[in-house]
C-alpha cells in the first residue's frame, strides 16, 4: 500500500515523500530512493537527505533534499502504527482516534486506543453489520477479518484437540481403553477397525462404543501428529488412577448386592 506523506518543491522539481509497503521513499522527478533513519542528517534543527554522489547528474543543481518536519512526524506515526499492527488484526478509525483490534487467548476481542484497553466477547448484528458495543467507544463496526479470525482460531484449536482420549478401565480385565474424541469418516474407521473393539453399554462401568487398547498403533497408522497419547502421559496416568478407584467402588457395590 502506498501513502503520500507530503511533497516539497526543490531545484530538482517536485519531490514526494511516500510510504510504500512499510518503506519510506523519496521520489524525485527522475529517481526514487528508499530512505532509512541513518540516511537522514540534522543540521540547525532541519533534516536533510543527501543523494549519493554516483546518482547525481551534472545537470542537477543540488544533491540535498530537505525533509519537512510534518513529513517526519507522519513517518514516525506510520512506523508506530506499523508496530501496533504487528500484534493487531485490524484497526478502525473513530472519533477517539485509531482503535487497534486483536484476539485474546480466550477468543475475546481486545480493543486498544490511546492508553486504554477493553475486552469483550459479545458481537451483535446491527443493520446488517457485525459490531461490538463499548461504552467508551459506542457501537463499533468490526472489520470482517476479526470474526473470521475468531472462527479460524476456534477451528484450529478443535482440530489440534482431536485424537484418542482415555475412556476407562475394564471391570473384567483391568485393561485401559481409549476412544476417539471426534467422529471418524467411514474410510478412516475402516483403516483402524481391526485395532478396536465394540462395547455395548452396560448397567455398570464406563466402557461403551468403539474402543482400543492400542492408541499408539492407531496414531501411527493414521499418522496423527497432534494431541498424542505419549504427550499426555501425566494426565492419562491420573485418569487411570481415578478409573481404578471408581471401578473398586463399583465392584464393592456389586459384591454387596
C-alpha positions as CSV (number, residue, x, y, z in Angstrom):
1,X,0.0,0.0,0.0
2,X,1.3,3.5,-0.9
3,X,0.6,6.6,1.2
4,X,1.9,10.1,0.3
5,X,3.2,11.8,3.4
6,X,3.8,15.1,1.7
7,X,5.8,16.9,-1.0
8,X,8.0,19.9,-1.5
9,X,9.3,21.9,-4.3
10,X,13.1,21.8,-4.9
11,X,15.7,22.7,-7.5
12,X,15.2,19.1,-8.7
13,X,11.5,19.7,-9.2
14,X,8.6,18.3,-7.1
15,X,9.8,15.8,-4.6
16,X,7.3,13.5,-3.0
17,X,7.7,11.7,0.3
18,X,5.9,8.3,0.3
19,X,5.3,5.2,2.5
20,X,5.4,2.2,0.1
21,X,4.6,-1.1,1.8
22,X,6.2,0.0,5.0
23,X,9.3,1.7,3.5
24,X,9.9,5.4,3.4
25,X,10.7,6.7,-0.1
26,X,11.8,10.0,-1.5
27,X,10.7,10.4,-5.1
28,X,12.3,13.0,-7.4
29,X,11.1,13.5,-11.0
30,X,13.9,11.2,-12.1
31,X,14.7,8.8,-9.3
32,X,13.2,7.0,-6.2
33,X,15.2,6.5,-3.0
34,X,14.4,4.1,-0.2
35,X,15.5,6.1,2.9
36,X,16.3,4.9,6.4
37,X,16.8,6.8,9.6
38,X,20.6,6.7,9.3
39,X,20.4,8.3,5.9
40,X,18.9,11.5,7.4
41,X,21.2,14.1,8.9
42,X,20.1,17.0,11.1
43,X,21.6,20.5,10.9
44,X,20.3,23.6,12.6
45,X,17.0,21.9,13.5
46,X,16.4,20.8,9.9
47,X,16.6,17.4,8.4
48,X,18.3,16.5,5.1
49,X,18.8,13.6,2.8
50,X,21.8,13.6,0.5
51,X,21.6,11.9,-2.8
52,X,24.5,9.5,-3.3
53,X,27.2,11.1,-5.5
54,X,27.1,8.3,-8.0
55,X,23.5,9.1,-8.7
56,X,23.8,12.9,-9.1
57,X,23.7,14.2,-12.7
58,X,25.9,17.0,-13.8
59,X,22.7,18.8,-14.8
60,X,21.4,18.7,-11.2
61,X,21.9,21.9,-9.3
62,X,21.7,20.2,-5.9
63,X,22.0,16.8,-4.3
64,X,20.4,17.7,-0.9
65,X,16.7,17.4,-0.2
66,X,15.2,18.9,3.0
67,X,12.6,16.7,4.6
68,X,9.8,18.9,6.1
69,X,9.0,18.4,9.8
70,X,5.4,17.4,9.2
71,X,6.6,14.6,6.8
72,X,9.0,13.3,9.5
73,X,6.1,13.4,12.0
74,X,3.8,11.4,9.7
75,X,6.6,8.9,9.0
76,X,7.0,8.4,12.8
77,X,3.3,7.9,13.2
78,X,3.3,5.4,10.3
79,X,6.1,3.4,12.0
80,X,4.3,3.5,15.3
81,X,1.1,2.3,13.5
82,X,3.0,-0.5,11.8
83,X,4.4,-1.7,15.2
84,X,0.9,-1.8,16.7
85,X,-0.4,-3.6,13.7
86,X,2.2,-6.4,14.2
87,X,0.2,-7.6,17.2
88,X,-3.2,-6.5,15.9
89,X,-5.6,-7.9,13.3
90,X,-7.0,-4.6,12.2
91,X,-7.6,-1.0,13.1
92,X,-10.6,1.2,12.9
93,X,-10.7,5.0,12.6
94,X,-13.0,6.5,15.2
95,X,-13.7,9.9,16.9
96,X,-11.4,8.6,19.6
97,X,-8.6,8.0,17.2
98,X,-7.3,4.7,15.9
99,X,-8.6,1.6,17.6
100,X,-6.5,-1.5,17.2
101,X,-8.3,-4.8,17.3
102,X,-6.8,-8.2,18.3
103,X,-7.9,-11.6,19.6
104,X,-7.1,-12.8,23.1
105,X,-6.2,-16.3,24.3
106,X,-9.9,-16.9,25.3
107,X,-11.2,-15.7,21.9
108,X,-12.1,-12.3,23.4
109,X,-11.9,-9.2,21.3
110,X,-9.3,-6.8,22.6
111,X,-9.7,-3.1,21.7
112,X,-6.8,-0.7,22.3
113,X,-6.8,3.0,21.7
114,X,-4.7,5.8,23.2
115,X,-3.6,4.3,26.6
116,X,-6.9,2.3,27.1
117,X,-7.7,-1.3,26.6
118,X,-11.0,-3.1,26.9
119,X,-12.1,-6.7,26.1
120,X,-15.4,-8.2,25.1
121,X,-16.8,-11.4,23.8
122,X,-20.2,-10.0,22.6
123,X,-20.7,-9.5,18.9
124,X,-24.0,-8.2,17.7
125,X,-25.7,-7.7,14.3
126,X,-26.9,-4.2,13.7
127,X,-28.4,-3.1,10.3
128,X,-26.6,-6.0,8.6
129,X,-23.2,-5.2,10.2
130,X,-21.3,-7.1,12.8
131,X,-20.5,-4.8,15.8
132,X,-19.3,-4.6,19.4
133,X,-20.8,-2.2,21.9
134,X,-18.4,-0.4,24.1
135,X,-19.5,2.4,26.4
136,X,-16.3,4.4,25.8
137,X,-16.5,4.0,22.0
138,X,-20.2,3.4,21.3
139,X,-21.2,1.0,18.6
140,X,-18.1,-0.1,16.7
141,X,-18.3,-1.9,13.4
142,X,-15.9,-4.9,13.2
143,X,-13.9,-5.5,10.1
144,X,-14.8,-8.9,8.6
145,X,-11.3,-10.2,9.3
146,X,-11.9,-10.1,13.1
147,X,-14.8,-12.5,13.2
148,X,-13.1,-14.7,10.5
149,X,-10.0,-14.9,12.7
150,X,-12.0,-15.9,15.7
151,X,-13.7,-18.7,13.8
152,X,-10.3,-19.8,12.3
153,X,-8.7,-19.9,15.8
154,X,-11.6,-22.0,17.2
155,X,-11.4,-24.4,14.3
156,X,-7.7,-24.8,14.6
157,X,-8.0,-25.4,18.3
158,X,-10.7,-28.1,17.7
159,X,-8.6,-29.7,15.0
160,X,-5.5,-29.8,17.3
161,X,-7.5,-31.3,20.1
162,X,-8.7,-34.2,18.0
163,X,-7.2,-37.5,19.0
164,X,-7.5,-40.5,21.2
165,X,-8.6,-39.9,24.8
166,X,-8.8,-42.1,27.9
167,X,-12.1,-43.9,28.0
168,X,-11.8,-46.0,31.2
169,X,-10.7,-49.3,32.7
170,X,-12.3,-52.6,32.1
171,X,-14.1,-54.1,35.1
172,X,-13.4,-57.6,33.8
173,X,-9.8,-57.5,32.7
174,X,-8.4,-54.2,34.2
175,X,-7.2,-53.2,30.8
176,X,-7.2,-49.5,29.9
177,X,-9.2,-48.4,26.8
178,X,-9.1,-45.3,24.7
179,X,-11.6,-43.7,22.3
180,X,-11.6,-41.1,19.6
181,X,-13.0,-37.7,20.8
182,X,-14.5,-37.0,17.3
183,X,-16.5,-38.8,14.7
184,X,-14.4,-40.7,12.2
185,X,-15.2,-40.9,8.5
186,X,-16.1,-44.4,7.3
187,X,-12.8,-44.7,5.4
188,X,-10.7,-43.7,8.4
189,X,-12.6,-46.0,10.7
190,X,-12.1,-49.0,8.3
191,X,-8.4,-48.4,8.4
192,X,-8.2,-49.0,12.2
193,X,-11.3,-51.2,12.8
194,X,-9.1,-54.2,13.4
195,X,-7.4,-52.5,16.4
196,X,-10.7,-51.6,18.0
197,X,-13.5,-53.5,19.9
198,X,-17.1,-52.6,20.4
199,X,-18.7,-52.4,23.8
200,X,-22.4,-52.5,24.3
201,X,-23.4,-50.0,27.1
202,X,-23.7,-51.9,30.3
203,X,-25.5,-51.4,33.6
204,X,-22.1,-50.8,35.3
205,X,-18.8,-49.4,34.2
206,X,-18.0,-46.6,31.8
207,X,-17.0,-48.5,28.6
208,X,-19.2,-48.3,25.6
209,X,-18.8,-47.8,21.8
210,X,-15.7,-48.5,19.7
211,X,-12.6,-48.5,21.9
212,X,-9.0,-49.6,21.7
213,X,-6.1,-50.7,24.0
214,X,-3.6,-49.8,21.3
215,X,-3.8,-46.0,20.8
216,X,-0.2,-45.6,19.8
217,X,-0.6,-48.1,16.9
218,X,-3.7,-46.2,15.7
219,X,-1.9,-42.9,15.9
220,X,1.0,-44.3,13.8
221,X,-1.3,-45.9,11.3
222,X,-3.4,-42.7,10.8
223,X,-0.3,-40.5,11.0
224,X,-1.8,-38.4,13.8
225,X,0.7,-35.7,14.9
226,X,-1.3,-33.6,17.3
227,X,-2.6,-34.3,20.8
228,X,-0.6,-37.6,21.0
229,X,-1.2,-40.0,23.9
230,X,2.5,-40.1,24.6
231,X,2.4,-36.3,25.1
232,X,-0.3,-36.6,27.8
233,X,1.2,-39.3,29.9
234,X,0.8,-37.4,33.2
235,X,-2.8,-36.5,32.5
236,X,-3.7,-40.1,31.5
237,X,-2.0,-41.6,34.5
238,X,-4.2,-39.6,36.7
239,X,-7.2,-40.7,34.8
240,X,-6.2,-44.3,35.1
241,X,-5.8,-43.9,38.8
242,X,-9.2,-42.3,39.2
243,X,-10.7,-45.1,37.0
244,X,-9.2,-47.8,39.2
245,X,-10.8,-46.1,42.3
246,X,-14.1,-45.8,40.5
247,X,-14.0,-49.5,39.5
248,X,-13.2,-50.5,43.0
249,X,-16.3,-48.8,44.3
250,X,-18.4,-50.4,41.6
251,X,-17.1,-53.9,42.4
252,X,-17.6,-53.3,46.1
253,X,-21.2,-52.3,45.4
254,X,-21.8,-55.3,43.2
255,X,-20.5,-57.7,45.8
256,X,-22.9,-56.3,48.4
257,X,-25.9,-56.6,46.1
